[in-house]
Amino acid sequence: MARHPYAPDVLPEMLPIFPLAGVLLLPRGSLPLNIFEERYLTMTQDALKTDHRMIGMIQPTGAEDAETIAASGRSGPELFQIGCAGKMIQFAETRDNRYMITLVGISRFRIAEEFPMTRGYRRVRPDWTPFEADLEEEYKRGTFDRERLMAALRTYFKAQNIDPNWKAIGEMGDRMLVTSLGMGCPFNPSEKQALLEAADLPSRAEVLTTLLEMSAAPEAPEGTRH
């Protein structure tokens, strides 16, 4: 099978990470980012100096307050154990010293170890082995119920008063459809994590369809809730 077109020949053994709640990067997905914090400006500069130009996007669990984090001795909040590494394919510096970058998702990873913080940002040793299929062109495509997904999407967009370009959506391939919707819909962090951790494309499509159906379902009247 053909490999991911942006994947480096060798995946890095150390990966800078960008913990960001509610932001999802999936393999083959495209994520624009506006970098303005000093530590992440430094991280971006350092990543650009490497051959792979990769950054790991990962979510904090949100289970700790500031006092607990300070007492833990860690360099930041507790993180979910699975993230997705992206390669910088576009980079621009603004007049007010921000960076506008675009990441393309390469592969998911599991945190094997966290290194001491350097230059203000966190770094991990990623375990890539559970997600080798992310690098393959076909990525376990399988089959899923696209008609059910589209029906759920129509109901969801109607509930959200969104009028999308249905022609463009209909022309998307299965992978692009599931990836774009998964990254773009405003699900909560735990729901986004469920999409990220889905084993393959059919599994992710099932999670996505269920989330769309749940999000568009009318709330039960107050007196009927149990």
N, C-alpha and C positions, 0 to 999 in steps of 0.2 A: 504494500500500500504506500501511497505517497505521504510524506511527512508534512506536518504543518509548515506552510511556506515561510513563516517568520521565526521558526524555532532555531536556536543556535545548535551547532553540532554537539556541544556538550552543555548540559544544564548546570548552572552554578551550584557550588557546594555551600555558598553563603549568599543570603538574600536579604536586602534591606526591605523592611515592611512598612506599610502605610496603614495603620489601624483607622478605619473610618466606618462608623455605624450607618447602616442603611444603604450602603453603596455596594453594588454587586458587579463583579467582573467574571464573565464566563469564558471558557476556551472559545476562541474565534470571535469573541465579542469586541467591540470598540468602545473605549471609555475615555471621554475628554475630561481633563482635570485642570483646575485653576489652583496653582501652587503659590501660597503667599506666606505661610509660616516659615520662620527662619530655619528651623531644623529640617523641614521638608524641602526647602530650597537647597540646603546643603546636601540632603540625601539625593536629590535630583542631579545636582552637579556631580556627585560621586558616581552615581549610576551611569551617567553619560560617559564617564571615563573608562568604563569596562567594555569588554567586547560584546557582552550579551545585552547591555542596556535594559536590565530587567528590575522591576519593583514588585513586591508581593502585596496585593490588596487583601486585607483580612479585617474581620469585624471584631470589635470588643464584645464580650458577652453581655455587658450592661448590668452585671450582677453585683457590682461593688460600688460603694460610694468613695469619695475622695479620701476619707479617713482610713478606710479599710485598705485602699491602694497604698497609702503612705506607710501603713503598718506592715504591709506584706513584704517589703524589701525589694519588690520587683521594680523595673524601670517604667512601668505603666500599667494600665488596666489589664485584667485577665482577658485573654483572647480565645475565640473559637479556635479549634485545633486545625481546621482546614481553611485554606485561602486559595487564591488564584494568582499566579504570577503573570504580569503583563510586560511586554516589551515596548519601549518608547519608539514609536514610528514617526511621530511629529513632535517638534519642539520649537517654541518661540518665546522670546523674552520681551516683556512689555516695558513701556517707558517708566512705569512706577515699580519696576524691579520684581514683577511677578513672572512666573513661568506658566505658559499654556502648553500642556502636553497632551498627547493622545496615546493611550496604551491599547495594545491588542492582546487579548488573552492567549497565553501560550499553553499553560498546564496548571492544573490544581496541584497543591502540595499539602502535606501534613507536617506540622512543626515537630521536628525530631529533637531540637535543642534550641534554646535561646542564648545567644552570646551576650556578653556585657555591652551595654549601650556605648556607641561611639559617635562623637560629633553631634550629639543631641537626638539621634534616631535609633530605633531598635533594629536588630538583625537576628536572623534565625538560620539554623541549618535545616533546609527543607528535605523531606523525604518524598521523592517523586514517584517511587515505585508503584504505589497503589493506583496511579493515574496515567500509566504509560499509554493507554488508549487515547488520551486527550491529544496526543501528538499525531495520531493517524488521521488521514484525510476523511475516512469514512466514519470513524468514531462510533462504532457499534450502532449504526443508524437504526436498524430494526424498523418496526412499524408502530404507529400509534393512531388513535382515533382523531384524525385531523378535523373531521366534521363536527365532532363534539367540542373540540377546542375552539373552532370558529363560532359555534353557537354560543358558547360561554363568553367569548370575546364580544360578540354583538350585544349580548345582554349587559355585560360589564360596561362597555362604552356608552350604551344608552343610559345606564344608571349614573354614569359620571358626566353625562352631557358632552361627550367627545364625539366629534364627527371626523373620523380618520379617512385616509385615502384607501378605500377598500380594494381598489384595483391593484395598488402597489402591494398591499398585504397579501392579496390572493396570488400574486406572482412570486412571493418569497418561497424559497426552498424550505424544507422542513427544519433543518438546523437553524437557518437564519431567523425563521419565524419564532421558534421557541427561544432562541438566545436573545433576540431583540425584545420580545415581550417580557421575558424573565428579568432582563436588566432594566427595562424601561418602566414597568408598572410599579406604582408606589406601595409595594408590600412592606410589612414591618421587618425589622432585622432578622427575627427568627424564621420568618417565611422565606426571606431571601437566602438564609443559610440552608434551608431545606432544599431550595432550588440548586444551590451550589453543590450540595452533597449528594444529589441524586446520582445513581450509579451510571446511567447512560442516557441517551437522548429520549427513548420511550419513557423511561422513569421520570425524567425531568418534565416531559410533556404532560404526564399524568399529574404530577404535583402542580404544575402551572394551571392545568384545566381545573383542578379542584379548588385552587386558590381563587381563580376568576369566578367560579360558581359560588363560592362562599362569600366573596366580596360583593357580588351583585344580588345575593339573596336578600329579600326584604326582612327587616327585623320583625320578630313576633310582637304582637300587642303586649303592653305591659302586664295585663292581667293573665296572660297565657303562658308566661315564662315560668320555668320550674328550676 
